[in-house]
Amino acid sequence: MVISSQEAVNQLKKGKAVAIPTETVYGLAASAFNLSAIESIFEIKGRPSDNPLIVHINSIEQLNLLVKDVSDEARTLIQAFWPGPLTLLFPKKDEVLDKITAGLPNVAVRMPEHPIALEIIQETGPLVAPSANRSGSPSPTRVEHVLSDYNGFIPVVDGGKCQVGIESTVLSLLHEPITILRPGKISKEHIEFVLHKPVEVATMKESHEKVMSPGMKYTHYSPKAKVRWMNTLELEGEFDKKSLYLHVFGSFNSEHHKGFNRDFNHFSRELFDQFRKADEQGFPEIAIEPFRNEDHEMASALLNRIQKAMGV
């Protein structure tokens, strides 16, 4: 069921869950101060209880309701990237529910860059809003994805197609070295340029060993189709019609091929949509043209999502 922004505000104030658009993916939102509403998010998504949630805000005043301290480095990043797809970890105030943080002493917060999300949050106050998909499946980047996942059971506000297409960068400033816990559109290079210091990226192994933020431990973003890299023969032009082929560098488009012609931002917007289309069209495999971190500032985040979809 598609609803208006005002109806979403009304439902959220009543302790209901509503799917809302952000620039990254659609989020399944609930009031950050309503325990039963937050618990319903875990139940609806089938989300593991030790997987923390991100709190979404629309102002620094709302941030101050949640966190004990905002460091100078955090203020610098907020000035540079908020509103936008950057989530920061802060020491939480006691008022922040342990259900949100999975019992950890820190809370993940971001300010989304979508006018509808900001308008709703202004009226409701801070919202938790993990991706509005069934846990483990590809994140929704269109309103149709949310309607499909829940058979219209979850009300959703239509904000159009998400402009980033993958979840936010999650950054920890809590300890040295500063560490990216989940890569996203705001890259290591962007953060280093603003802070004038080196930043590390958590490895896949570290992500699996301890959940410090959303999106670290569990298999995510996985379609029913097997996701793999193209093999040597395929890279040389020998294709099998059983697979859907995603060409990062090529521009070849047909029923079985989608080309992105080196446009990594377009690839990011389309990745989860292509995963879903493969399942809708019955492809058993999705073969992706290999690429490297060095190929684009978005490459690290895209490699992370693809590897998780592969179950790595």
Sequence and secondary structure as in RCSB ss.txt:
>XXXX:A:sequence
MVISSQEAVNQLKKGKAVAIPTETVYGLAASAFNLSAIESIFEIKGRPSDNPLIVHINSIEQLNLLVKDVSDEAR
TLIQAFWPGPLTLLFPKKDEVLDKITAGLPNVAVRMPEHPIALEIIQETGPLVAPSANRSGSPSPTRVEHVLSDY
NGFIPVVDGGKCQVGIESTVLSLLHEPITILRPGKISKEHIEFVLHKPVEVATMKESHEKVMSPGMKYTHYSPKA
KVRWMNTLELEGEFDKKSLYLHVFGSFNSEHHKGFNRDFNHFSRELFDQFRKADEQGFPEIAIEPFRNEDHEMAS
ALLNRIQKAMGV
>XXXX:A:secstr
 EE HHHHHHHHHTT  EEE  SSS EEEEETT HHHHHHHHHHHT  TTS  EEE SSHHHHHTTBS   HHHH
HHHHHH SSSEEEEEEB TTS HHHHTT SEEEEE    HHHHHHHHHH  EE  BSS TTS    SHHHHHHHT
TT S EE   S SS S  EEEE SSSS EEEE  SS HHHHHHHHTS  EE  HHHHHH   STTSSS  S  SS
EEEE  HHHHTT   TTEEEEESS    BTTEEE TT HHHHHHHHHHHHHHHHHTT SEEEE    GGG TTHH
HHHHHHHHHTT 
